[in-house]
Amino acid sequence: MKELVEYIAKSIVTAPEAVRVSEENTANNIILKLEVAPEDRGRVIGKQGRVAQAMRTLLRVAAVREGTRVQLEIL
């Protein structure tokens, strides 16, 4: 799932080398933290949060297949 977030974020931003995704595992919950360059933060969030919400939806679908839960935090 980390690779999925990284791929989507690098496709959207203007500075793909600044994209960093870190992963924290708990009991059955995964927290993915996405860091991008400050000027690309708006692109990743999107108008009214639509891009971020779409990324979270895709992650939820992937998580259900693996039988876990996932959260995406944009830093």
N, C-alpha and C positions, 0 to 999 in steps of 0.2 A: 504494500500500500504506500510505503514511503516513496517508491519509484514512481507510482502513479501521480502523486502530488508534485513531485519534482518535475516530471515530464510536462504536466499541465502548466505549472508555473513558469517554466523556462520557455514554453511556447507563447506565453502572454507578454512577458516583460521585455524591456529593451536592453536590460543588462543581465543576461542569463547566468553570467559567472558569479553574480552576487546572491543567487538563490541557494539557500541552505535549509535542509529539512532534518530535524532531529526527532527521535522517537523515544517515548517513555512507555514502558510496559508495566501495567499493574495486574491484578488478579485476572480479569478477563476484559480489560479495557486498555486500549492503545490511545495515547495522546500524541498527535503529530504537531510539531511546532514549525511553522513556515516563516522564514526570514527572507525578506527581499530588500533591495535598495530603497531608500526613502522615496525617491521619485517614482518608483514602480508600485508603491503600496496601493494607490488608487486604482491601478489597472487590475490588481489581483482581487481587490474587494469588489469593484464594479459599481455601477449605478445602483443605489439603494441596496447594495450587498448581493446583487444577483449572481455575480461570478463566484463569490465565496460560497453562496448557498448551493450553487450547482456543483461545486467541488465537494462540498459536504455530502450532497445527495449521492454522488458517484462513490464516495468513500463508504457511505452507509451500505450501499448495494454490495460492494466488495467485501465488507466486513460480515455481512449476513452469510455470504458464501463460505467464509472461514469460521463462522460460529463465534464471532467476537463483536465487541463494540469499539467504535472509533470516534475520536473528537479531533477537530482541526482548529488550531489556534494560529492566527496570523499576528506575528509580533512586529 
